[in-house]
Amino acid sequence: MWTTGFTRYFVARAVSVFGDAMLTVAAALAVGRIHGATGVGLVLAAWMLPMLGCILFGGVFADRFGARPLMLGADLVRVVAQGVVAVAFFTGTPSLGLLIVCAAVSGASAAMFQPGVNGIVPLVASDPHKANAVIRTAVAIAEMLGPAAAGLIFAFLGPGPVYAVDAATFAISALCLAGLRLDEVPRTSSSTIRDLREGWHEFRARRWIWSVILVWVFYGIFLFGPLIPLGATLVSADLGATAYGWMHSALGAGTVCGGIAALRLRPARPLAAGAVAMFAFVLLPLAIALHAGLPLLLAAAAVNGLVWAFWSVQWQTSVQTQVPPDMLNRMTSYEVLGSTGSLPIGQALAGPVAAVVGAELVLGSSVLAGVLGCAALLLIPAVRELGRAPAPEPAKART
């Protein structure tokens, strides 16, 4: 598996995730110090909204021009955007307007990068399942180390170096992608709207895909969204801020273990197996709602990360091996939009609803939502009966 092509893509993906993981902490610390919580919220929203608004076009352009050049261009733009912020911090105090503009540029660039994440894997790996498991493990490690690195750099060196290192991660990713040679065959098309319609038609034609995405929209509002803000509030109040950090470490460790487990386990019905595993995802919101002690909380977080990684590998491999290559990037863009678009709604509603009925009841509802969603997936024949497809012959990655 460790061909030159896969190794370059693996490094590009890992360092890019590391940079994205640094970004949230960098915004919270650096922007919060000079513009307060309102500034942090505006900067993060300025990143998220363009990402969601442009993601479908990212899929269209990736299918039309090839995923690699689009991802390479996105990385280069992010190098400039984050570099501008770094220079602004080195030379003075950046205005909120500058930070918002650079965040918006980075978010739009992420929308151009993300659809190709799925599309390149079958081109650089003859075994997408194993490749996804390895990448999932590396992503989990990057997501653990990125925030920690941002916090340490900020504490010892200040905000400018945080953004400079963040820009450097995207430069490394771009360098790896620049050296990647793929036998992609870009599509010829004269209409972006036609490409979007074709992608939507193919998305609707695959019941197993849109059924999962509908469940994920439901999860974004009732499970994933409330878990982050309410989990932070309750755990910090019960056990202290340090315990919340340990919880995230346990979650990350579980995600690494889940990626390793997925290397060995190849269920005949991957989505059915993943849905069964996801029943255990609700152990974390349940433990938080019940004010569990630290040992039980860490155990629940580790299981949460493990089953999430296992599901992710089954899902990504199914999409990569069941969707035609010329539609894969557009399909991924619809998937990303559907699965993440509802998350801000859940996060925004969690606080006000919890203020009325209590955070424990909201998280208890999240547990019920998680169980109902998994049950729904297993009751849908298209999801339950989807088999493991043979891996497609990859286009050769030239060195």
C-alpha positions as CSV (number, residue, x, y, z in Angstrom):
1,M,0.0,0.0,0.0
2,W,2.8,2.4,0.8
3,T,3.6,3.4,-2.7
4,T,5.0,6.8,-3.4
5,G,1.6,8.1,-4.5
6,F,-0.2,6.9,-1.4
7,T,2.6,8.1,0.9
8,R,2.4,11.6,-0.5
9,Y,-1.3,11.8,-0.3
10,F,-1.2,10.4,3.3
11,V,1.2,13.1,4.4
12,A,-0.8,15.8,2.6
13,R,-4.0,14.6,4.3
14,A,-2.5,14.3,7.8
15,V,-0.8,17.7,7.8
16,S,-3.9,19.4,6.3
17,V,-6.1,18.0,9.1
18,F,-3.4,19.1,11.6
19,G,-3.7,22.6,10.2
20,D,-7.5,22.6,10.3
21,A,-7.4,21.4,13.9
22,M,-5.0,24.2,14.9
23,L,-7.3,26.8,13.3
24,T,-10.2,26.6,15.8
25,V,-7.9,26.9,18.8
26,A,-5.9,29.7,17.1
27,A,-9.1,31.6,16.5
28,A,-10.4,31.1,20.0
29,L,-7.2,32.2,21.7
30,A,-5.8,34.8,19.3
31,V,-9.0,36.4,18.2
32,G,-10.6,36.1,21.6
33,R,-7.8,38.0,23.3
34,I,-8.4,41.1,21.2
35,H,-12.0,40.9,19.9
36,G,-13.7,38.8,22.6
37,A,-16.2,36.0,22.3
38,T,-18.2,37.9,19.7
39,G,-15.1,38.2,17.5
40,V,-14.4,34.5,17.8
41,G,-18.0,33.6,16.9
42,L,-17.9,35.9,13.8
43,V,-14.5,34.5,12.6
44,L,-15.6,30.9,13.0
45,A,-18.9,31.6,11.3
46,A,-17.0,33.4,8.5
47,W,-15.1,30.1,7.9
48,M,-18.1,27.8,8.1
49,L,-20.6,29.7,5.9
50,P,-18.4,29.9,2.8
51,M,-17.4,26.3,3.3
52,L,-21.0,25.1,3.2
53,G,-22.0,27.6,0.5
54,C,-19.2,26.5,-1.9
55,I,-18.9,22.8,-1.2
56,L,-21.2,21.7,-4.1
57,F,-19.2,23.7,-6.5
58,G,-16.0,22.1,-5.1
59,G,-17.4,18.8,-6.1
60,V,-18.3,19.9,-9.6
61,F,-14.9,21.5,-10.2
62,A,-13.1,18.5,-8.8
63,D,-14.9,16.2,-11.2
64,R,-14.4,18.6,-14.1
65,F,-10.7,19.5,-13.6
66,G,-9.4,16.8,-11.4
67,A,-9.3,16.6,-7.6
68,R,-5.5,17.0,-7.3
69,P,-5.2,20.4,-9.0
70,L,-8.2,21.8,-7.1
71,M,-6.8,20.6,-3.7
72,L,-3.4,21.9,-4.6
73,G,-4.9,25.3,-5.4
74,A,-6.9,25.3,-2.2
75,D,-3.8,24.6,-0.1
76,L,-1.9,27.4,-1.8
77,V,-4.7,29.9,-1.1
78,R,-4.9,28.9,2.5
79,V,-1.1,29.4,2.8
80,V,-1.6,33.0,1.7
81,A,-4.7,33.6,3.9
82,Q,-3.1,32.2,7.0
83,G,0.2,33.9,6.2
84,V,-1.5,37.3,5.9
85,V,-3.0,36.8,9.4
86,A,0.4,35.8,10.8
87,V,2.0,38.9,9.3
88,A,-0.8,41.0,10.7
89,F,-0.2,39.6,14.2
90,F,3.6,40.0,13.9
91,T,3.3,43.7,12.9
92,G,0.5,44.8,15.2
93,T,-3.1,44.1,16.0
94,P,-5.2,42.8,13.1
95,S,-8.7,44.3,12.6
96,L,-11.7,42.1,13.0
97,G,-12.6,42.8,9.3
98,L,-9.2,41.4,8.1
99,L,-9.7,38.3,10.3
100,I,-13.2,37.7,8.9
101,V,-12.1,38.1,5.3
102,C,-9.1,35.7,5.7
103,A,-11.4,33.2,7.5
104,A,-13.9,33.4,4.7
105,V,-11.2,32.8,2.1
106,S,-9.9,29.8,4.1
107,G,-13.5,28.4,4.4
108,A,-14.1,28.7,0.7
109,S,-10.8,27.0,0.0
110,A,-11.7,24.2,2.3
111,A,-14.8,23.7,0.2
112,M,-12.6,23.2,-2.9
113,F,-10.3,20.8,-1.0
114,Q,-12.8,18.6,0.8
115,P,-14.7,16.8,-2.1
116,G,-11.4,15.4,-3.5
117,V,-10.6,13.7,-0.2
118,N,-12.7,10.7,-1.2
119,G,-11.9,10.8,-4.9
120,I,-8.1,10.5,-4.7
121,V,-8.0,7.4,-2.4
122,P,-9.0,4.9,-5.1
123,L,-6.5,6.5,-7.4
124,V,-3.5,6.0,-5.0
125,A,-4.5,2.7,-3.2
126,S,-5.4,-0.7,-4.5
127,D,-7.1,-1.4,-1.2
128,P,-9.3,1.6,-0.3
129,H,-10.5,-0.1,2.9
130,K,-7.0,-0.4,4.3
131,A,-6.1,3.0,3.1
132,N,-9.1,4.6,4.7
133,A,-8.4,2.9,8.0
134,V,-4.7,4.1,8.0
135,I,-5.8,7.6,7.0
136,R,-8.5,7.6,9.7
137,T,-5.9,6.7,12.3
138,A,-3.6,9.5,11.2
139,V,-6.5,12.0,11.1
140,A,-7.4,11.1,14.7
141,I,-3.8,11.7,15.8
142,A,-3.7,15.0,13.9
143,E,-6.9,16.1,15.5
144,M,-5.5,15.4,18.9
145,L,-2.1,17.0,18.3
146,G,-3.3,20.1,16.4
147,P,-5.2,21.9,19.2
148,A,-2.4,21.0,21.7
149,A,0.2,22.4,19.4
150,A,-1.7,25.6,18.8
151,G,-2.2,26.1,22.6
152,L,1.5,25.5,23.4
153,I,2.7,27.8,20.6
154,F,0.3,30.5,21.6
155,A,1.3,30.2,25.3
156,F,5.1,30.5,24.6
157,L,5.3,32.5,21.3
158,G,2.1,34.3,20.8
159,P,-0.6,34.4,18.0
160,G,1.7,35.2,15.1
161,P,3.7,32.0,15.2
162,V,0.4,30.0,15.6
163,Y,-0.9,31.2,12.3
164,A,2.6,30.9,10.7
165,V,2.8,27.2,11.6
166,D,-0.8,26.8,10.4
167,A,0.2,28.3,7.0
168,A,3.2,26.0,6.9
169,T,1.0,22.9,7.3
170,F,-0.9,23.8,4.2
171,A,2.4,24.5,2.3
172,I,3.6,21.0,3.2
173,S,0.3,19.6,2.0
174,A,0.6,21.5,-1.3
175,L,4.1,20.3,-1.8
176,C,3.0,16.7,-1.4
177,L,0.1,17.1,-3.8
178,A,2.3,18.9,-6.3
179,G,4.5,15.8,-6.5
180,L,1.5,13.5,-6.9
181,R,1.0,12.2,-10.5
182,L,-2.4,10.6,-11.2
183,D,-4.0,9.3,-14.3
184,E,-7.1,11.4,-13.8
185,V,-9.3,12.0,-16.8
186,P,-11.0,15.4,-16.2
187,R,-14.6,15.7,-17.6
188,T,-15.6,18.1,-20.2
189,S,-18.7,20.1,-19.5
190,S,-20.1,23.4,-20.6
191,S,-22.5,24.0,-17.7
192,T,-21.9,24.0,-13.9
193,I,-25.7,23.9,-13.4
194,R,-25.9,20.7,-15.5
195,D,-23.1,19.2,-13.5
196,L,-24.9,20.0,-10.2
197,R,-28.1,18.5,-11.6
198,E,-26.3,15.3,-12.6
199,G,-24.7,15.0,-9.2
200,W,-28.1,15.5,-7.5
201,H,-29.7,12.9,-9.8
202,E,-27.0,10.4,-8.9
203,F,-27.3,11.2,-5.2
204,R,-31.0,10.7,-5.3
205,A,-30.7,7.4,-7.2
206,R,-28.7,5.8,-4.4
207,R,-31.1,5.3,-1.5
208,W,-28.4,4.0,0.8
209,I,-26.5,7.3,0.5
210,W,-29.3,9.8,1.0
211,S,-30.8,7.6,3.7
212,V,-27.6,7.9,5.7
213,I,-27.3,11.6,5.1
214,L,-30.9,12.2,6.3
215,V,-30.0,10.4,9.5
216,W,-26.9,12.5,9.8
217,V,-28.9,15.7,9.3
218,F,-31.1,14.5,12.2
219,Y,-28.0,13.7,14.2
220,G,-26.5,17.1,13.6
221,I,-29.4,18.8,15.3
222,F,-30.2,16.4,18.1
223,L,-27.0,14.5,18.8
224,F,-23.7,15.9,17.4
225,G,-24.7,19.6,17.8
226,P,-25.7,19.5,21.5
227,L,-22.9,17.2,22.5
228,I,-20.0,19.8,22.1
229,P,-21.3,22.9,23.9
230,L,-23.3,21.0,26.6
231,G,-20.6,18.4,27.1
232,A,-18.1,21.2,27.7
233,T,-20.4,23.0,30.2
234,L,-21.4,19.9,32.3
235,V,-18.0,18.2,32.4
236,S,-16.2,21.4,33.3
237,A,-18.7,22.2,36.0
238,D,-18.6,18.6,37.4
239,L,-15.0,17.6,37.1
240,G,-13.1,20.7,36.0
241,A,-11.7,22.0,32.7
242,T,-8.8,19.5,33.0
243,A,-11.2,16.6,32.9
244,Y,-12.8,17.9,29.7
245,G,-9.3,17.9,28.1
246,W,-8.8,14.3,29.3
247,M,-12.1,13.4,27.8
248,H,-11.0,14.6,24.4
249,S,-7.8,12.8,24.8
250,A,-9.6,9.6,25.5
251,L,-11.9,10.2,22.5
252,G,-8.9,10.7,20.3
253,A,-7.2,7.5,21.6
254,G,-10.4,5.6,21.0
255,T,-10.5,7.0,17.4
256,V,-7.0,5.7,16.8
257,C,-7.9,2.3,18.1
258,G,-11.0,2.3,15.9
259,G,-8.9,3.0,12.9
260,I,-6.6,0.2,13.8
261,A,-9.5,-2.2,14.4
262,A,-10.9,-1.3,11.0
263,L,-7.7,-2.5,9.4
264,R,-8.6,-6.0,10.5
265,L,-12.3,-6.1,10.3
266,R,-13.9,-6.3,6.9
267,P,-17.6,-7.0,7.4
268,A,-19.6,-8.4,4.5
269,R,-22.2,-5.7,5.0
270,P,-20.2,-2.7,6.1
271,L,-22.9,-0.1,6.7
272,A,-25.0,-2.6,8.7
273,A,-21.9,-3.4,10.8
274,G,-21.2,0.3,11.2
275,A,-24.7,1.1,12.3
276,V,-24.6,-1.6,14.9
277,A,-21.3,-0.2,16.3
278,M,-22.8,3.3,16.3
279,F,-25.3,2.3,19.0
280,A,-22.4,2.6,21.4
281,F,-21.8,6.2,20.3
282,V,-24.5,7.4,22.7
283,L,-22.5,6.2,25.8
284,L,-20.7,9.5,25.9
285,P,-23.8,11.8,26.0
286,L,-25.3,9.4,28.4
287,A,-22.3,9.5,30.8
288,I,-22.3,13.3,30.7
289,A,-26.0,13.6,31.3
290,L,-25.7,11.2,34.3
291,H,-22.7,13.2,35.7
292,A,-20.5,10.1,35.6
293,G,-17.2,10.1,37.4
294,L,-14.0,10.5,35.5
295,P,-13.2,6.8,34.9
296,L,-16.6,6.1,33.4
297,L,-16.5,9.3,31.4
298,L,-13.1,8.5,29.9
299,A,-14.3,4.9,29.0
300,A,-17.4,6.3,27.3
301,A,-15.3,8.8,25.4
302,A,-12.9,6.1,24.2
303,V,-15.8,3.8,23.0
304,N,-17.3,6.9,21.3
305,G,-14.2,7.5,19.3
306,L,-13.7,3.8,18.5
307,V,-17.1,3.3,17.0
308,W,-17.0,6.6,15.2
309,A,-13.7,5.6,13.5
310,F,-15.1,2.2,12.6
311,W,-18.2,3.7,11.0
312,S,-16.2,6.3,9.1
313,V,-14.0,3.7,7.5
314,Q,-17.0,1.6,6.5
315,W,-18.8,4.6,5.1
316,Q,-15.9,6.1,3.1
317,T,-15.0,2.8,1.6
318,S,-18.6,2.1,0.6
319,V,-18.8,5.5,-1.1
320,Q,-15.4,5.1,-2.9
321,T,-16.2,1.6,-4.2
322,Q,-19.9,1.9,-5.0
323,V,-20.0,5.3,-6.7
324,P,-18.7,5.8,-10.3
325,P,-15.3,7.6,-10.3
326,D,-16.6,10.4,-12.5
327,M,-19.3,11.2,-9.9
328,L,-17.3,10.6,-6.7
329,N,-16.3,14.2,-6.0
330,R,-19.8,15.6,-6.5
331,M,-21.3,12.8,-4.4
332,T,-18.8,13.7,-1.7
333,S,-19.8,17.3,-1.8
334,Y,-23.5,16.5,-1.4
335,E,-22.5,14.2,1.5
336,V,-20.4,16.9,3.3
337,L,-23.1,19.5,2.8
338,G,-25.8,17.2,4.2
339,S,-23.8,15.8,7.1
340,T,-22.3,19.0,8.4
341,G,-24.9,21.6,7.4
342,S,-27.2,20.9,10.3
343,L,-24.5,20.9,12.9
344,P,-24.5,24.6,13.5
345,I,-28.2,24.5,14.0
346,G,-27.8,21.9,16.8
347,Q,-25.0,23.9,18.4
348,A,-27.0,27.1,18.2
349,L,-30.2,25.6,19.7
350,A,-28.5,23.5,22.4
351,G,-27.8,26.4,24.8
352,P,-31.2,28.1,24.7
353,V,-33.1,24.8,24.9
354,A,-30.9,23.7,27.8
355,A,-31.6,26.9,29.6
356,V,-35.3,26.1,29.6
357,V,-35.4,22.3,30.2
358,G,-31.9,21.6,31.5
359,A,-28.8,20.3,29.8
360,E,-29.3,16.8,31.2
361,L,-32.6,16.4,29.5
362,V,-31.2,17.7,26.2
363,L,-28.4,15.2,26.3
364,G,-30.9,12.5,27.3
365,S,-32.8,13.3,24.2
366,S,-29.5,13.1,22.3
367,V,-29.1,9.5,23.5
368,L,-32.6,8.6,22.3
369,A,-31.9,10.3,19.0
370,G,-28.7,8.3,18.6
371,V,-30.5,5.0,19.2
372,L,-33.4,5.9,16.9
373,G,-31.0,6.9,14.1
374,C,-29.1,3.6,14.3
375,A,-32.3,1.6,14.3
376,A,-33.6,3.5,11.3
377,L,-30.4,2.7,9.4
378,L,-30.8,-1.0,10.1
379,L,-34.5,-0.9,9.1
380,I,-33.7,0.5,5.6
381,P,-33.0,-2.4,3.3
382,A,-30.8,-0.4,1.0
383,V,-28.5,0.4,3.9
384,R,-28.7,-2.9,5.8
385,E,-28.1,-5.1,2.7
386,L,-25.4,-3.1,1.0
387,G,-22.5,-5.5,0.5
388,R,-18.8,-4.9,0.3
389,A,-17.9,-4.1,-3.3
390,P,-14.6,-5.3,-4.8
391,A,-12.1,-2.6,-4.8
392,P,-11.8,-0.9,-8.2
393,E,-8.5,-1.1,-10.1
394,P,-6.8,2.2,-9.3
395,A,-5.3,4.6,-11.8
396,K,-1.5,4.3,-11.4
397,A,0.1,7.0,-9.4
398,R,3.3,8.0,-11.1
399,T,6.4,8.9,-9.2
